[in-house]
Amino acid sequence: MYIVVIGLGELGKHLTGTLQLDRHDVVAVDNDPAAVQYAEEHFDVGTLLGYGASQETLDRAGVKNADLVAAVSNNDEVNLIAALAAKQLGAKRVIARAQGNEWATWTEGIHHGLLGVDVVINPRVLVGRELGRVARSHGAVDVIDLAEASIELVQMRMGSRMANRALSKMTLPNDTLVAGYVRDGEFVVPGGADVLLPDDTVYLIGKPESILEAEDLFSTQREARRLMIVGGGVVGQAMAREVLPHGTHVTILERDPQVARELAEQHPDIRIVQGDGTDQELLEEIEVDTYDMCACVTQEDEVNLMAALIAKRAGVPKTAAVVQRADYAPIYRQLGIDVVVSPRTVASDHVLRLARADAMQVHAIHAMSEGKAEVCELLAQAKSPVVGVPLRRLHVPKGALFAAVVRRGEAIIPRGDDAIEVGDRVIVVTTIAARNGVERLFRVRRI
């Protein structure tokens, strides 16, 4: 595919590198000479110095021939104008990042066809909603909705209750299964003989009504009934909206006095405290140790890290932090932060979904285990090898698992005798090494 990436910030650099590894023909555009120079030195892609929302720059980038244009600069208006202009100039598909407060409630995270742009994403809202689902879980450190929320994938830290026993000996709730585990930094798609160990990270997948019961087998935690949010911006408000309907008591700690006053006026059902999330005396004064979870979601990574560490030291059972530089996420976890999420990763998932849609009918792609694996939603089409063969006889690549099927609106956890039908949406967990083999199973045969 021919792809134009507009904006070489953290997200743009990550996308450019990933798309290059996928062997796409990429042109990266930015008006900062240092950013363009970085791309030239680190990636084997075309580069262009220029203002991404101007017709001249878009013409020079060849957007009229582009299969995909991803406008992901740090300026929402530039992204929207660039995407809309690229569409008018002939680009097949366009996606724009819009992450400011002005677009938060309008997009609710993702909006198709907004202002003529194929996809507009607000990664901050998506991160807030994801953290809200984590807060409502029973010990999960990550929760991903799949197939219009008919299936959930949750990441758990392995406790002692289910450790040291083979998967075949575990009695999981109906409509759930273990989709994978991480040991010593390696992601493994398990078989029945695999034994989970206490330090493993485990991925469970299943129907939402059953997944909480499965979580209870691996954790003694319950949902957060009292939630502290440090940061009252887009992420914090989105998280609050996710949990308030479930009766959660929410306190938002906001440093900016004006923002705090506006939040208090707009959200009478939320306790608003004006102050610094890294002020240990303030946290003690508002009794942070009485909260079940503290989520630190400002736009400053240092504030999020320090506030989460202080809350953890004060005795909060679960802490979460937003990190803008996703490369730092492993360090946060090593320091004891339970949940670490990155808007960059969320945005990247949505762009890569569109970039890979031509290879196979992809509805969604979500990165797992820091990019070592993916969970994909794939459409089964007529004349593709995957259709009509019982799963136990299908040559599924090692490192891939057919975890769920959505058929005529109903979610199914398939067994060995089940066969994929035309029109099924199949949820596949796969390592990066097995991805090409999965693609071949879903590719339509040309006769």
N, C-alpha and C positions, 0 to 999 in steps of 0.2 A: 504494500500500500504506500501511497505518497501522502505523507502527513506533515503538516505545518504546525509547529509549536510556537505560540506567541507568548513571550515572557520567560526569562531564564532566572527566576528566583529559585527557592528550594524545590518547589513542585516542578517547575519547568526543567530544571537540571535532572531531577530524578526521572521524569517522563522521557526526556531525550535519551538518557542512558538506557532505560528499559526498552524503549521502542527500537533503539539501535540493536540491542541484543536479540530482539525478535525479528531482525533483518528487514525492517521497514526502511523505506527511503524517506529520510527526515530532513527538514529544513527548520532550524531554530532561529527565532527572530527576537531581538531586544534592542532598545535604544541606548543601553549602557555598554560602552566599548569593553569594559573589564569583563562583563558577563559573556559577551560574544567571544572574547579571547579565551575565557575559561572553557567554553564549549569547543572551540577549535583545538585546544590542547588536550582535552580529555575524551572527546567523542569523534567518531568517524561519521560526521554528518555535515550537511551544508549549513552555513550560517549567513545571517543577513543583519547588518546594523541599520536600524530604522524604527520609526514610530509605528507600532503594530496596528493602530486604528486608521492609518492613512491609506488611501486607495493606491498611491504610488508604491508604498511598501508591500501591500498585499499583492499588487500586480507583479512586482519583482520576485516575490516569494512563490508565484505560480499557483495561487489559491484556486484559480479557475480549473485547474487539473487535479486538485487535491481530493483524495478520498475522505480525509478528515482534517479539520482545523481545530486545534485545542487552544483556546485563548485563556491563559492561566497566569497572567501577570498579577501584580499586587494591587491593581487599580480596577475596580468593578466596572466602571463606565467604559474604560478602554477595552476590557474584555467583551462586554456586550456589543459595543459598536464594531469591534473587529470581527466578532462572530457573525453579526448580522450582515456586515458588508461582505464578508467572505462568502456567505450564503448567496447574496445577491450576485456576486461575481462568478458563481458557478460551482463552489465547493459542494461536494456530495453531502457531507454531514459536518455539523459544527457543534462544539460544546464550549460553554463559557463558565468560568468560576465567578460567582458573585457572593461575597462572604460578609458584607457589611450589615449593620442593623436594618438598613432600609429594605433589604431583600429577605430578611430572616423569616417573617411570618408569611410573606408572599409565596416563597418557594417551598417552605416547610422541608427544606433539605434538598429536594430535587423536583424540577418542574420540566415537563416536556412541552415544547412548542411555545415557550414564553417569549413574547415579542418577535416571533419568527425564528428564534434560535432552537435547534433541535433539542438540546439538553442544557439546562442551567442548573448548576449544583452549588449548594452552599455547604461546604464541608464542615463549617463550625456548627451549623444546625444538626447535621448528620452525626457529628461527634457527641453533641449534647444528648441527642436521642439514644445513641448507643450507651452512653454512661448512665442514662436513666434506666435502660433495660438491665444494665449490670447491677444497679442499686436495687432493682426489684427481684433479682435472682437470688438463689440460695448458695452463694459462694463462688459464682462465676467471676472470672476476671475479664471476660470478653463475651459478648452476645451478638450474633449476626442473624438478622432476619433474612429468610430465603423464601422465594416463591410467594411474594405478597404476604409474608408473615405466616404462611401455613406450615413452615418448617423453621426450627431454630437450631443454630450451631453454637454451642457454648464451650468456652475454654475453662478448664478447672485445674487447680493444683491438686495433685494426688495426695489424699490423706491416707491414714493407716488403716481405715476401715475395710477398704477393698484391695489393699496391697498384697503382693506375694501370692496371687492366685491367677490361674489361667482364665482368659476371657471366656472360654467355653464353660467354665464353672460358675460364672457370674449370672445371677438372675436379674436382668434389667427389666424395667417396666416395658409393657407392650409399646410398640411404635417408637422405640429408641434403640440406639446402638452406639458403640464406641467407634468413632470415625478415624481416630488416629491418636498417636501420642508422640511426645518429644522426649528423647533421652540423650544426654551428652551433646545437646545441640543438633541432633539429627531427627527429622520428622519420619515417622514410621506408620505406614498403613498396616494395621494388625491383622493377624490370623487368629483362629481360635486357640492355638497353643501358646500364644504370646502371654507373658506374665507381666503385669504392671507392678512397678516398684515405687516406693514412697516418694522419691524425688521427681517422678515423671510429671510432665504436663499432659493432661488428657483432654481430647476433644470429643464431646458428646453431641449427637444429632438426633432430632426427633420432633414429634408434634409438640407444640407449645403446652398443651394440656398435660402432657406426660413428662416433659423435660425437667420440670421442677422436682418431680418424684425421683427421677434419675439422679439429679444433683444431690439429693438428700443421701444417696448411697455413698457419695464421695466427700461430703462436707457436712459439718454440723452447723454451718452458718444459716441465717435466715435473712429475709429481705430487710433493707434498711428502713426502719420506721421513723428514724430521726436522721435527717440529711443536712450536712453543712456544705455549702457551696462557696468557695472563695473566688470571687469574680462575678460581677453581674452583667457581663456582656452577652453576646449572642449565644455562646456555648452554655453559660450558666442559666440563662432564661429558657433555652430549649430543654435543658435537663430538668428544670423545675416543671415545665409543662408536661413532661413525660411522666413524672411521678405523682403530681398533685391529685389526679383523678383516683389514685389508689390509696388515698388517705395518709400519705407521707407528710410528716411535719418538716418543713423546709426553712432553713435560715440561709440568707445570702449575705456574705461579708464583702462589701464593696468599698474600695479606697477613695474613689472620687466622690466628693460631697454632692455635687449636682446630679450625678448618675444615681446615687443612693436615694436622693429625694424623689427623683422621677420613678424609680422602682417602687418606692413606698406608695406613691400615688397610684401607680398602675396595677400593683399586685397586693391588695389588702390581705390576701390569704397567705402571704409569705412574710416572715420576719426579716426585716432588712436592718443590718448593722453597718454603720459607716466606720471603716477602719482598715488597717493594713493586715493582710493575712499572715504576715511574718512577725507580727507583734505578739510575742509570747504572753505578755501580761494580759493583753486583750483577749486572746484565746482562752486563757485561764478564767478570765472574768465572765465570759459567756459560756463557760463550762463545756468546752469542746469535747472533753472526755466522756460526756453523756450522749454523744452522737454515735450512731452505728457506722456512719461513713462520712468521710471528708473528701470532697472533690475539688481540686485546685485547678481552675480553668481560665486564668487570666491569659493575656497575650504575651506575658513575660515568662520564659522558661525558668529563670532563676527564682522568681517569686513562687511559681508552682512547686518547684522542687523543695525550697526551704519551708513553705507552708505545709506541704505534705509530710515532710520529715518531722516538723514540730508537732503536728497532729498525731503522727504515729508514736512519737515519744510520749505524748500526753496520754496515750492509751486508746486512741480510736482504732477499732478492730480492722477497718478497711479504709485505705487511702487510695486516691486516684489523682493523676496529674496529666495535664495536656502538655505535650512537647511539640514545638514547632519543627525542630530538627529531629526527624524520626531516627537518625543514626544514633542519637543519644538514648533511645528507649532502653536498650539493654543495661546501660549504666544506671538508669533510674531503678530498674528492677533489682539490680545488684545491691543498691542502697536500701532496699526494703519497701519501695513503693509497690503496692499490690496491683494496681491497674494503670497502664500507661497507654495513651492513645495519641495519635497524630492526625491532624487535619490533612496533612500532605498524603498520608497513606490512603485515607478515605477518598480524596479527590483522585488520586492515581488509579484506584480501583475502577472508578467510573469511566475514566478516559481509556484505560486498557480494555475495558469491556467493548467499547465501540471499535477500538483498533483491531480486535480479534474477531469481530462479528462476521467478517467475510470468510474466515477460515472454517467456521462452524457456527451454527445458529445459536449464538450466545445471548442469554438474557442477563446474566450477571457473572462477574468474576470477583472474588474476594481473596486477598492475600492472607495466608496463614503462616504462623511460625516464622515471622520476620522474612517473608518472601520465599521460604523453602518449599512451600506447598500452596495450593489454591483450592478453593471450592467453587465449582462452576455450575451454572444452570444452563443446560443444553436442550435444544429442541430436536426430538427424533423425527426425521423426515422419511418419506417413502424412498425406497431404493438405497437406504443407508445400511451398512452391515449390522448395526446394533438392533434393528427391528426384527421381531419375530423369533428370536433365539432365546431359549431359557438362559438365565444368567450363569448358571453353573457350567453351561457349554460354550459360553461366549469367551473369547480369548481376550479378557481384560488385562491390560498391561500390569506387571508387577509394580506396585506403588500407586495403584488407583483403586477406588472403591465406589460402586454405584450405591449411594447412601439413601436416596429417596427418589420417589417418582410422584409427580403431580399429574393426575389423569382426570380430565373433565372436572377440574376444581377440587378434587379430593386428593389429599396427601397420603402416600403409601410408603411404608418402609419395606422394600422388596426382599424376597428370599430367593434361594437358588432356583426354584422351579418357576418363578415369575419371568415373564418376557416383556420387553419393551414394545409398546404399540406406537403407530404413527400418531403424531400430535402430542405425545407425552413430553412433559418437561422433566428432564432427568437431572438430579443433583449429584455431581461427581466430585469426590475428594481425590486430589491427585498431587503427587510430587511433581516438581518441575521436569524431572527426567522422564516421567511417564506421560506428560501432557501431549506430546506428538502422537503417541499411540492411541490416546483417547480421541484426539481429533480425527484420526483415520476411521475409527468406529462410527463417527457421526457424519462423516463426509458422504455426500450423495454419489453413488456410482454413476459414471457416465457411460452409457451403452450406445 
